[in-house]
Amino acid sequence: REDVVEDSVAEYEAGRTPDPCLRCNEKFEFAGLLVWALALGFDAVCTGHYAKVVTLADGSRELHRASDMAKDQSYVLGVLDEKQLAHALFPLGDTVTTKDEIRAEAERRGLAVAKKPDSHDICFIADGDTQGFLASRLGRAEGDIVDEAGAKIGTHEGAYGFTIGQRKGLRIGTPAADGKPRYVLDISPVNNTVTVGPAAALDVTALSAIKPRWCGAAPTGPGTYTAQLRAHGGETEVTAELVDGRLRVSFAEPVRGVAPGQAIVLYDGTRVVGSATIASTVRATAGVS
């Protein structure tokens, strides 16, 4: 409740976009649950994530992408450190087995989860209505939707119900002058205002991220990596460096839909280098957000 649910609510309230799955893996599955499992005499926690743990000649562990890139879930495991990887098993990471085949095997083995429904999005919001869930916890708070010039063009019932890059559900009555769609550019919990504008204004060229966690030794000096910015997103080339405890990242090409609160996960080939929480971004046309 504290480490996952309340943390997520607080992040939304602050105008950020959290990823509860990463917090769950970090704080619960491979922290509290793992400690409990080891105390009871078990060797590891085993999950159905599509990812691989590779053991090197010196006994150290690395986290890698799954063999089947279409199913890869290493992004949400980027918060695990080497000690946790030493007691983690991901048997599906090396397979191209379908979920139907896995369910059939589970049923043959008498496992109750064989017919468990697939999980979708945030597991503790069963109906998928994130905005309704947040409203029940934070209350409805009407505020303004404004354009880039600060002109009011609509209202909302809670800034926490929006995410950077959002296009649908804005309920703006006034069309843009150029007739093109508008997107959420900024969320200000201080004055409960949501700013919208054109897609081009979402272009991000760099970011700063906090609370870095490394799947092994922390990198030294600047390096070139690929980065993933959301669970089902693609890779983009970046240069990254740890400066005064913060991860400074520059993108080879501008990217969109990057929001404070999200995780950035760095890769060296298929190896997961580590992750950090995005604190601020630098936009190509609109400065720092």
C-alpha positions in Angstrom: 0.0 0.0 0.0 2.7 2.5 1.0 5.4 1.6 -1.5 3.3 1.1 -4.6 -0.3 2.3 -4.3 0.2 5.4 -2.2 3.5 6.2 -4.0 1.6 6.2 -7.3 -1.2 8.4 -6.0 1.3 10.9 -4.7 3.2 11.0 -8.0 0.0 11.7 -10.0 -1.0 14.4 -7.5 2.4 16.0 -8.0 1.9 16.2 -11.8 4.2 13.2 -12.6 3.5 10.0 -14.4 4.6 7.0 -12.3 5.1 3.3 -13.3 3.7 1.2 -10.5 5.0 -2.0 -12.1 8.6 -0.9 -11.6 7.9 0.2 -8.0 6.3 -3.2 -7.3 9.3 -5.1 -8.7 11.7 -2.8 -6.7 9.9 -2.6 -3.4 7.8 -5.8 -3.2 8.5 -8.7 -5.5 12.3 -8.5 -5.3 12.7 -6.7 -2.0 10.1 -7.6 0.7 9.0 -10.9 -1.0 12.5 -12.0 -1.8 13.7 -11.3 1.8 10.8 -13.3 3.1 11.5 -16.2 0.7 15.1 -16.4 1.6 14.3 -16.3 5.3 12.0 -19.2 4.8 14.8 -21.2 3.1 13.9 -20.7 -0.6 16.6 -20.0 -3.1 14.9 -17.6 -5.3 11.8 -15.8 -6.5 10.6 -17.1 -9.8 8.2 -15.0 -12.0 6.8 -15.1 -15.5 8.6 -12.0 -16.8 10.1 -12.3 -20.2 13.7 -11.5 -19.5 17.0 -13.4 -18.9 19.6 -13.5 -16.1 23.0 -14.3 -17.4 25.7 -15.6 -15.0 29.2 -14.6 -16.0 32.4 -16.6 -15.5 33.2 -14.7 -12.3 29.8 -15.5 -10.8 28.3 -12.1 -11.3 24.9 -11.7 -12.9 23.6 -9.5 -15.7 20.0 -8.8 -16.8 19.3 -9.2 -20.5 16.3 -8.8 -22.8 14.2 -11.9 -23.6 15.0 -14.0 -26.6 11.6 -13.0 -28.0 11.9 -9.2 -28.4 8.1 -8.9 -29.0 7.5 -10.2 -25.5 10.5 -8.6 -23.7 9.7 -7.2 -20.2 13.2 -6.3 -19.1 12.1 -2.6 -18.9 10.0 -3.2 -15.7 12.9 -5.2 -14.2 15.5 -2.4 -14.7 15.3 -1.5 -11.0 16.9 -4.8 -9.9 20.4 -4.8 -8.6 23.0 -7.7 -8.8 22.1 -9.1 -5.4 18.5 -9.3 -6.3 19.3 -10.9 -9.7 21.3 -13.5 -7.9 18.0 -14.8 -6.4 15.7 -14.2 -9.4 14.6 -16.8 -12.0 12.8 -15.9 -15.3 12.3 -19.3 -17.0 10.3 -17.7 -19.9 13.1 -15.4 -21.0 14.8 -18.0 -23.2 11.7 -19.4 -24.8 9.3 -18.6 -27.6 6.5 -20.5 -25.9 3.0 -19.1 -26.4 0.9 -18.2 -23.4 -1.6 -20.9 -24.3 1.1 -23.5 -24.1 2.2 -22.1 -20.7 -1.4 -22.3 -19.4 -1.7 -25.8 -20.7 1.5 -26.9 -18.8 0.3 -25.1 -15.7 -3.0 -27.0 -15.9 -1.2 -30.3 -16.3 0.8 -29.6 -13.2 -2.3 -28.7 -11.2 -1.4 -25.0 -10.7 -4.4 -22.8 -9.8 -3.1 -19.9 -11.9 -3.6 -21.8 -15.1 -6.9 -20.1 -15.7 -6.1 -16.8 -14.0 -7.1 -13.8 -16.3 -4.3 -11.8 -17.9 -3.3 -8.7 -16.0 -3.7 -5.4 -17.7 -2.2 -2.0 -17.0 -2.3 -1.1 -13.2 -3.3 -4.2 -11.3 -4.7 -2.4 -8.3 -7.1 -0.5 -10.6 -9.2 -3.5 -11.7 -11.6 -1.6 -14.0 -8.8 0.3 -15.8 -10.3 3.7 -14.8 -7.2 5.4 -13.5 -8.9 8.9 -13.5 -11.8 7.6 -11.5 -9.5 5.8 -9.0 -7.5 9.0 -8.5 -10.7 11.1 -8.1 -11.9 8.8 -5.4 -8.6 9.2 -3.5 -7.8 12.9 -4.2 -11.3 14.4 -4.9 -12.4 16.3 -7.9 -10.6 19.6 -8.4 -11.8 21.7 -11.3 -9.1 23.7 -13.1 -8.2 25.4 -16.4 -6.9 23.9 -19.6 -4.9 26.6 -21.4 -3.0 26.9 -24.6 0.7 27.8 -24.9 -0.1 31.5 -24.7 -1.9 30.9 -21.4 -5.4 31.5 -22.8 -8.2 29.4 -21.2 -9.7 27.0 -23.7 -11.4 24.4 -21.4 -11.7 23.0 -17.9 -10.9 19.7 -16.2 -11.9 17.9 -13.0 -8.4 17.2 -11.7 -4.9 17.8 -13.3 -3.8 14.5 -11.9 -6.0 12.8 -14.5 -3.7 13.8 -17.4 -0.3 12.7 -18.7 2.3 14.4 -20.8 1.7 13.6 -24.5 -2.0 12.7 -23.9 -4.3 13.5 -26.9 -7.6 11.8 -26.2 -10.1 12.9 -23.5 -9.1 16.5 -23.4 -12.6 17.8 -23.9 -11.6 21.0 -25.5 -14.4 22.8 -27.2 -12.3 25.3 -29.1 -10.4 23.8 -32.1 -6.8 24.8 -32.7 -6.2 27.6 -35.2 -4.4 25.2 -37.6 -7.1 22.5 -37.1 -4.5 20.0 -35.9 -4.8 17.9 -32.7 -3.5 19.2 -29.4 -1.6 17.3 -26.8 -0.9 17.8 -23.1 2.4 19.7 -22.8 2.5 20.4 -19.1 0.7 19.7 -15.8 1.0 22.2 -13.0 -0.3 20.9 -9.7 0.5 24.3 -8.0 -2.3 26.1 -9.9 -4.1 23.0 -11.1 -3.6 23.9 -14.8 -3.1 21.7 -17.8 -1.3 23.2 -20.8 -1.9 21.9 -24.3 -0.3 22.5 -27.6 0.9 21.0 -30.9 2.7 17.7 -31.2 6.0 19.4 -32.2 6.2 21.1 -28.8 6.6 17.6 -27.2 10.0 17.0 -28.8 12.5 16.3 -26.1 16.3 16.5 -26.7 17.6 15.7 -23.2 16.6 14.8 -19.7 17.8 14.6 -16.1 16.9 11.5 -14.0 17.1 10.8 -10.3 17.4 7.7 -8.1 19.5 5.6 -10.5 19.7 1.9 -9.9 22.2 -0.3 -11.6 22.0 -4.0 -12.6 25.6 -4.4 -11.7 28.4 -1.9 -11.4 27.5 1.8 -12.1 29.0 3.1 -15.4 31.9 5.5 -15.1 32.1 8.5 -17.4 29.9 9.3 -20.4 28.8 6.4 -22.6 26.6 5.6 -25.6 23.6 3.4 -25.0 20.1 2.7 -26.2 17.2 3.8 -23.9 13.7 2.6 -23.4 11.2 5.1 -22.0 8.0 3.1 -21.5 7.1 -0.6 -21.0 5.9 -1.1 -24.6 8.2 1.5 -26.3 11.0 1.1 -28.7 14.7 1.9 -28.3 16.4 5.2 -29.0 20.1 6.0 -29.1 21.4 8.2 -26.3 24.6 9.4 -24.5 24.4 9.3 -20.7 26.5 10.2 -17.8 26.2 10.2 -14.0 26.8 13.7 -12.7 26.5 14.4 -8.9 24.1 11.5 -8.5 21.9 12.4 -11.4 21.7 10.7 -14.8 22.1 13.2 -17.6 20.8 11.9 -20.9 21.0 13.4 -24.4 19.0 11.9 -27.3 20.5 11.4 -30.8 17.1 12.3 -32.2 14.2 14.2 -30.4 11.7 11.9 -28.8 8.1 12.5 -27.7 5.8 11.5 -24.8 8.5 11.8 -22.2 7.1 12.7 -18.8 8.6 13.4 -15.3 8.0 10.3 -13.1 8.5 7.8 -15.9 11.5 5.5 -15.8 14.3 5.5 -18.4 16.1 2.2 -18.7 19.5 2.1 -20.4 20.8 -0.9 -22.5 24.1 -2.0 -23.8 23.0 -4.3 -26.6 20.6 -6.7 -24.9 22.1 -6.1 -21.4 20.2 -3.9 -19.0 22.6 -1.3 -17.6 20.2 0.3 -15.1 17.3 2.7 -14.7 16.4 6.0 -13.2 13.3 8.2 -12.6 12.9 11.1 -15.0 12.9 14.4 -13.1 12.9 17.0 -15.9 13.2 17.2 -19.6 14.6 19.7 -22.1 12.4 20.4 -25.1 13.5 21.4 -28.5 11.2 24.4 -28.6 9.9 25.0 -25.1 12.8 24.8 -22.8 12.9 22.8 -19.6 9.7 21.0 -18.2 
